[in-house]
Amino acid sequence: MTRLFTALEIPSPVAMHLSLLKGGLPGARWIDPENYHVTLRFIGDTDGRTADEVANALDRVYRPPFRLTLSGLDCFASGRSPHSLYARVEPTPGLVELQAEHERILQRLGLPAEGRRYVPHVTIARLRGTSSADAAAWLAAHGDFRVPPFDVDRFVLYSSRASTGGGPYLIEEAYPLAA
């Protein structure tokens, strides 16, 4: 079984800016910069046949390149406990349309619909035992984070190990966007 997801890569200069945010938050397990990405669609554990079908179906995506902006930081929480720290991604029409196309393609292949609302983001840390107060203080100190927009000219199909949160991720296929 292979765990798959589609995503946008983060350019090295942007990843460097994100990596400079590391530190000062108790309970944070910081993601390595080479594993930063914007998930388009989590697919999950798949057998070889399904993985091949997914890879072939994604090859038919025909979308123009677009620009992406990371602006601000936030946390995902379960109940009252924060569990992930992330950089917000502005949901441009190009991004939203690409993500929706991935969702349609995967459902046509018989995969279940994604149950959560799509929130474009780049996870920068996983949190364990971090208090809401500590997370709020860290966000207050760093929450105005912003980098210049960058061009997106491809998306990728990543694989990951089920037991390893936050990477390492392997690019299985890369799909250029239409120019």
Helices and strands as residue ranges (DSSP letters): E 2-9, H 12-19, E 28-30, G 33-35, E 37-46, H 48-58, E 66-68, E 70-78, E 81-89, H 93-108, E 121-127, H 132-142, E 150-152, E 154-160, E 169-176
